[in-house]
Amino acid sequence: MLMDGLEDVCRVRVKFSEIDSMRRVWHGAYVAYFEDGRESFGRHYPGIGYADMQRSGIYAPIYDLHQRFYAPLALDDVAVVHTRYVYRPGARLDFEYKVYREADGVLCAEGSTVQLFIDVEGMLMVDLPDYYKEWQERYVERGDNHP
């Protein structure tokens, strides 16, 4: 029985370097917020974080990225990033994101990413890396969502 919906929540304070001439967070900064969410997710559910990838030499670069924007974030706002793992078969990592403004709980943006695995030579993999198989066995197949 596969479980769908492992989620992590992290907070990111908006920095001056992330705002544009309209004094709102520039749309490209949300890509970094999604990455902050994936990093936090990897710490919360160990086994597929960036350190795990580095140790194995098998990485998962972004293949596909989608973003939608609903309300602005401004300097010193706190963005609350919800990162949810979505199971899909194959050698891929899928995440969905929702970014809220902490002060009032308003949904500011949402998006999704797909990452594909590449081996030590940089070639696309069709089989799951060992570390990802082990991670799926622990968190997805057994449903151990309390690390």
Salt bridges, closest charged atoms under 4 A:
ASP4 OD2 - ARG84 NH1 3.11
GLU7 OE2 - HIS82 ND1 2.87
ASP8 OD1 - HIS44 ND1 2.76
GLU18 OE2 - LYS15 NZ 2.74
ASP52 OD1 - ARG55 NH2 2.59
ASP64 OD2 - HIS66 NE2 2.99
ASP94 OD2 - ARG88 NE 3.95
ASP94 OD1 - ARG92 NE 2.72
GLU96 OE1 - ARG84 NH2 2.52
GLU102 OE2 - ARG11 NE 2.72
ASP104 OD2 - ARG101 NH2 3.04
GLU110 OE2 - ARG68 NE 3.59
GLU110 OE1 - LYS98 NZ 3.10
ASP130 OD1 - LYS133 NZ 3.69
ASP144 OD2 - ARG138 NE 3.32
